Amino acid sequence: MNKKIFAMLLGVICTMNSHIVFAAQNTEVTEGSYIQLGRYMGEPIIWRCISTDDENGTLMVSDKILCFKAANAGENRTDGTQSELYGSNFWEESTIRIWLNSTETAGDVKWTKYPPDKEHLGINGFDGNYPYADEAGFLSSENFTPAELAILKSISQWVALPADKIDLKTNGHKEPFITEWYTTKNLGETQTAGQSGISDFPDAYKGAMYRINDTMFLLNEQQLKKVYDVYGTAGTESTYEPPENSLAASSYRNSYYGNFYPYLLISPYNNINETSNNICFNTVYYGAVINKCSTSAENGIRPAFYLNEKTAYIKSGSGTKDDPYVLDGTAQDGIAVFANGEQVDFAQPPVVENDRTLVGMRAVFEALGAEIQWNGETQTVTAKKDDRTIILQIGSNVMLVNDTSVELDAPAELINDNTMVPLRAVSEALNAKVNWIEGLQRVVIDVQPEWIEYDWNPEWYQEALRVGGYIE
């Protein structure tokens, strides 16, 4: 059954004596619905729902390209060679990921390596038209109110790894996905090297991957297919025209496919030629094909996020392109915890004691699929999930996981009759990864789902790995 947002459409009529009358009706955001949420460069952002039953719930994507930016900055742009100086295609450390998820004000965004300024952007004559090192983060108060931020889930999802980072893999695949070999050998010589057609987008969602946390992100190939299913094309227009001397405008408008500008995907482009493995991301061209583009080239940015149904409500609109739903939310109060794509409801809000986050044990464990039992006489909590049994006693800083004793950073305690436990230690006891998102004051807990295609290994892919020297 599709997930829906049931919200109250609130009409507020204020009289001179501040008397307020509420009118209400049931509304819903479903696949294909348009919504208005946040602003960029002073203009409202229009999003469209492309799925209501993804791993993390309701998936929204910007209706148009919002801006043109390079995916990553490098040490310099002066040598004219294909080298790592142009910035890697490792999503986790890319400047575009940092910018999309930052709440910092202008000039205060914290870059991992090189800042995306004029000095570190531009390639092959297309100098950096859009440096963004001094721009406010995309999630800053310039673009989103606290209530609007609460509508954005913080989630964990699969992300493909570049060839030089496959040691981080957690999905069972030992080699990267060889993009170029796939398009020339599997699809046939009619395809240009490095390009795969729309119907083949999900097949590029393979190879070595791992889980990463984001609030705002770029689409992967599997999500891109959903865009095509909803729109009838993967192409989109831009909110404004790029300069004529930009790479985005140089040769990628093609009336045969439609006047669509290229935009970046989250996935790295892996070529058999190892010298270019670390400088390209996959990019959507003409709304019809996936191709490679250097991380330093300025391409369209079309963000996506998962809608938090627990906090969102519809203020007005009918959900159409001409009359989108205008969304608002209930602002986050204190620390928010997201487990496997859903915000956790707590009877007792999380508290921080001695730099340790304590949360209600029942709420977290049940969100992760565990069963909870409470023994009032011994003041002991027992949690069971699969082959794991966890026992914790109030006042003790020792947790028993099956037959192993685990020392906690802080003891379990009762607060307003709720068993409060250190979040990280207990979550990890259930094989969950716990990450703290500083700017949003959020915790993301993820139990990695089973990768469903361990046996995906066609002959053309084996040939690509042999030619590339990944296997004998």
WOGIUR-V555897 format. One record per backbone hydrogen bond with DSSP energy under -1.0 kcal/mol. NH is the residue of the N-H (numbers start at 1). CO is the residue of the C=O. E is the energy in kcal/mol with one decimal. If there is no record, write none. Layout:
nh->NH co->CO e->E
nh->NH co->CO e->E
This chain:
nh->3 co->52 e->-1.0
nh->7 co->27 e->-1.1
nh->9 co->25 e->-1.4
nh->10 co->8 e->-1.0
nh->11 co->23 e->-1.3
nh->13 co->21 e->-1.1
nh->15 co->19 e->-1.2
nh->18 co->15 e->-2.2
nh->32 co->49 e->-2.9
nh->33 co->30 e->-2.6
nh->34 co->319 e->-2.2
nh->35 co->47 e->-2.4
nh->36 co->325 e->-3.4
nh->37 co->45 e->-2.2
nh->39 co->143 e->-2.1
nh->40 co->43 e->-2.7
nh->43 co->40 e->-1.9
nh->45 co->38 e->-2.2
nh->47 co->35 e->-2.9
nh->48 co->61 e->-2.7
nh->49 co->33 e->-2.7
nh->50 co->59 e->-2.4
nh->51 co->59 e->-1.0
nh->54 co->57 e->-1.8
nh->57 co->54 e->-1.4
nh->59 co->51 e->-2.4
nh->60 co->305 e->-3.2
nh->61 co->48 e->-2.0
nh->62 co->303 e->-2.5
nh->63 co->46 e->-2.9
nh->65 co->237 e->-2.8
nh->66 co->301 e->-2.5
nh->69 co->299 e->-2.3
nh->71 co->295 e->-1.3
nh->72 co->295 e->-1.9
nh->74 co->120 e->-1.5
nh->83 co->81 e->-1.3
nh->86 co->83 e->-1.9
nh->87 co->84 e->-1.9
nh->93 co->90 e->-1.3
nh->94 co->91 e->-1.2
nh->96 co->71 e->-2.0
nh->98 co->94 e->-1.8
nh->99 co->95 e->-2.5
nh->100 co->96 e->-2.5
nh->101 co->97 e->-1.6
nh->102 co->99 e->-1.0
nh->108 co->105 e->-2.3
nh->117 co->115 e->-2.2
nh->120 co->117 e->-1.0
nh->123 co->126 e->-1.4
nh->126 co->123 e->-2.6
nh->127 co->125 e->-1.4
nh->132 co->116 e->-2.1
nh->133 co->116 e->-1.2
nh->135 co->132 e->-1.2
nh->137 co->104 e->-2.2
nh->138 co->99 e->-2.4
nh->139 co->102 e->-2.0
nh->140 co->137 e->-2.0
nh->143 co->140 e->-1.7
nh->144 co->140 e->-2.3
nh->149 co->145 e->-2.5
nh->150 co->146 e->-1.4
nh->151 co->148 e->-1.3
nh->152 co->149 e->-1.6
nh->153 co->306 e->-2.8
nh->155 co->214 e->-2.8
nh->157 co->212 e->-2.1
nh->159 co->210 e->-2.4
nh->161 co->208 e->-2.3
nh->165 co->162 e->-2.2
nh->168 co->165 e->-2.0
nh->169 co->166 e->-1.6
nh->170 co->209 e->-2.9
nh->171 co->209 e->-1.0
nh->179 co->177 e->-1.2
nh->182 co->178 e->-1.8
nh->183 co->179 e->-1.7
nh->184 co->180 e->-1.6
nh->185 co->181 e->-2.6
nh->186 co->182 e->-1.1
nh->187 co->182 e->-1.1
nh->191 co->188 e->-1.7
nh->195 co->192 e->-2.3
nh->200 co->197 e->-1.5
nh->201 co->198 e->-2.0
nh->204 co->201 e->-1.8
nh->205 co->202 e->-1.7
nh->206 co->204 e->-1.5
nh->208 co->175 e->-1.8
nh->210 co->159 e->-1.8
nh->212 co->157 e->-2.1
nh->214 co->155 e->-2.0
nh->217 co->304 e->-2.2
nh->224 co->220 e->-2.3
nh->225 co->221 e->-1.7
nh->227 co->223 e->-1.6
nh->228 co->224 e->-2.2
nh->229 co->225 e->-2.2
nh->230 co->226 e->-1.8
nh->231 co->227 e->-3.0
nh->232 co->228 e->-2.6
nh->234 co->287 e->-1.6
nh->239 co->65 e->-2.3
nh->246 co->243 e->-1.9
nh->257 co->254 e->-1.1
nh->258 co->254 e->-1.6
nh->260 co->258 e->-2.3
nh->261 co->236 e->-1.1
nh->263 co->284 e->-1.4
nh->264 co->300 e->-2.5
nh->265 co->282 e->-2.5
nh->266 co->219 e->-2.6
nh->269 co->280 e->-2.4
nh->276 co->273 e->-1.8
nh->277 co->274 e->-1.2
nh->281 co->293 e->-2.2
nh->282 co->267 e->-3.0
nh->283 co->291 e->-3.0
nh->284 co->263 e->-2.9
nh->285 co->289 e->-2.7
nh->288 co->285 e->-2.6
nh->289 co->285 e->-2.0
nh->290 co->196 e->-1.6
nh->291 co->283 e->-2.9
nh->293 co->281 e->-1.4
nh->295 co->279 e->-3.2
nh->297 co->294 e->-1.5
nh->299 co->69 e->-1.8
nh->300 co->262 e->-2.3
nh->301 co->67 e->-2.5
nh->304 co->217 e->-2.3
nh->305 co->60 e->-2.1
nh->307 co->58 e->-2.7
nh->308 co->151 e->-3.2
nh->309 co->307 e->-1.1
nh->311 co->308 e->-1.2
nh->312 co->308 e->-1.5
nh->313 co->328 e->-2.6
nh->315 co->326 e->-3.1
nh->318 co->323 e->-2.2
nh->319 co->323 e->-1.3
nh->320 co->323 e->-1.3
nh->325 co->34 e->-2.4
nh->326 co->316 e->-2.5
nh->327 co->36 e->-2.0
nh->328 co->313 e->-2.3
nh->330 co->311 e->-1.1
nh->336 co->441 e->-1.8
nh->338 co->443 e->-3.2
nh->339 co->342 e->-2.9
nh->340 co->445 e->-2.5
nh->342 co->339 e->-1.4
nh->344 co->337 e->-3.1
nh->351 co->358 e->-2.3
nh->353 co->356 e->-2.6
nh->356 co->353 e->-1.4
nh->358 co->351 e->-3.4
nh->359 co->421 e->-2.5
nh->361 co->419 e->-3.0
nh->364 co->360 e->-1.8
nh->365 co->361 e->-2.8
nh->366 co->362 e->-2.5
nh->367 co->363 e->-1.7
nh->368 co->364 e->-1.3
nh->369 co->366 e->-1.4
nh->370 co->365 e->-3.0
nh->371 co->384 e->-2.7
nh->373 co->382 e->-2.3
nh->375 co->380 e->-2.6
nh->379 co->375 e->-1.3
nh->380 co->375 e->-1.6
nh->381 co->392 e->-3.4
nh->382 co->373 e->-2.7
nh->383 co->390 e->-2.9
nh->384 co->371 e->-2.2
nh->385 co->388 e->-2.3
nh->388 co->385 e->-2.5
nh->390 co->383 e->-3.1
nh->391 co->400 e->-2.5
nh->392 co->381 e->-2.6
nh->394 co->379 e->-2.5
nh->395 co->412 e->-3.1
nh->396 co->393 e->-2.1
nh->399 co->406 e->-3.4
nh->400 co->391 e->-2.5
nh->401 co->404 e->-3.3
nh->402 co->389 e->-3.3
nh->404 co->401 e->-2.5
nh->406 co->399 e->-3.5
nh->408 co->397 e->-4.0
nh->412 co->396 e->-1.8
nh->413 co->420 e->-2.2
nh->415 co->418 e->-2.4
nh->418 co->415 e->-1.3
nh->420 co->413 e->-3.5
nh->421 co->359 e->-2.6
nh->423 co->357 e->-2.7
nh->426 co->422 e->-1.7
nh->427 co->423 e->-2.4
nh->428 co->424 e->-2.5
nh->429 co->425 e->-1.1
nh->430 co->427 e->-1.4
nh->431 co->428 e->-1.8
nh->432 co->427 e->-1.4
nh->433 co->446 e->-2.9
nh->435 co->444 e->-2.2
nh->437 co->442 e->-3.2
nh->442 co->437 e->-1.8
nh->443 co->336 e->-2.5
nh->444 co->435 e->-2.8
nh->445 co->338 e->-3.5
nh->446 co->433 e->-2.5
nh->456 co->453 e->-1.4
nh->462 co->458 e->-1.9
nh->463 co->459 e->-2.4
nh->464 co->460 e->-1.9
nh->465 co->461 e->-2.3
nh->466 co->462 e->-2.0
nh->467 co->463 e->-2.7
nh->468 co->464 e->-2.3
nh->470 co->465 e->-2.4
nh->471 co->465 e->-1.3
